Amino acid sequence: MNFAELFSLQARALYIWGAFGAFALVLMLEVLLLRARLKRAADELRRQPMGDKQPAPSDKGMNP
């Protein structure tokens, strides 16, 4: 099998390369969206003052 046969894939080439292209596009989009979410979370943490943390809820009264 040579490379021309591999890349032509006979009559299924459009379907296979289209699916591969769609997968690659979605994968790149996911990476970009993840980077944006991480940046937004980091920016939000930087904006919060250190002493402004809410106390953890206490367990008093929950266990009889």
C-alpha positions as CSV (number, residue, x, y, z in Angstrom):
1,M,0.0,0.0,0.0
2,N,1.4,3.4,-0.9
3,F,0.6,6.8,0.5
4,A,-1.7,7.7,-2.4
5,E,-3.9,4.8,-1.6
6,L,-3.9,5.5,2.1
7,F,-5.0,9.1,1.7
8,S,-7.5,8.5,-1.1
9,L,-9.5,5.8,1.0
10,Q,-11.5,5.1,-2.1
11,A,-15.1,6.4,-1.9
12,R,-15.0,6.9,1.9
13,A,-12.4,9.7,1.9
14,L,-14.8,12.6,2.3
15,Y,-16.5,10.9,5.2
16,I,-13.3,9.8,7.0
17,W,-11.4,13.0,6.5
18,G,-14.5,15.1,7.4
19,A,-14.9,13.1,10.6
20,F,-11.2,13.5,11.4
21,G,-11.4,17.3,10.7
22,A,-14.5,17.7,12.9
23,F,-12.8,15.8,15.7
24,A,-9.6,18.0,15.4
25,L,-11.7,21.2,15.4
26,V,-13.7,20.1,18.5
27,L,-10.5,19.1,20.3
28,M,-8.8,22.5,19.6
29,L,-12.0,24.3,20.7
30,E,-12.1,22.3,24.0
31,V,-8.4,23.2,24.7
32,L,-9.1,26.9,24.0
33,L,-12.2,26.9,26.2
34,L,-10.4,25.2,29.0
35,R,-7.6,27.7,28.9
36,A,-10.1,30.5,29.0
37,R,-11.9,28.9,32.0
38,L,-8.6,28.5,33.9
39,K,-7.6,32.1,33.2
40,R,-11.0,33.4,34.3
41,A,-10.8,31.3,37.6
42,A,-7.2,32.5,38.3
43,D,-8.3,36.1,37.7
44,E,-11.2,35.7,40.0
45,L,-9.0,34.3,42.7
46,R,-6.5,37.2,42.3
47,R,-9.3,39.7,42.7
48,Q,-10.5,38.3,46.0
49,P,-8.9,39.8,49.1
50,M,-7.1,37.2,51.3
51,G,-9.2,38.0,54.4
52,D,-12.5,37.8,52.6
53,K,-12.7,34.0,52.8
54,Q,-16.0,32.7,54.2
55,P,-15.7,30.4,57.2
56,A,-16.4,26.7,56.6
57,P,-19.8,25.6,57.8
58,S,-19.7,24.1,61.3
59,D,-21.0,20.6,62.1
60,K,-22.5,21.8,65.4
61,G,-26.1,20.6,65.8
62,M,-25.9,18.3,62.9
63,N,-25.0,15.1,64.9
64,P,-27.3,14.4,67.8
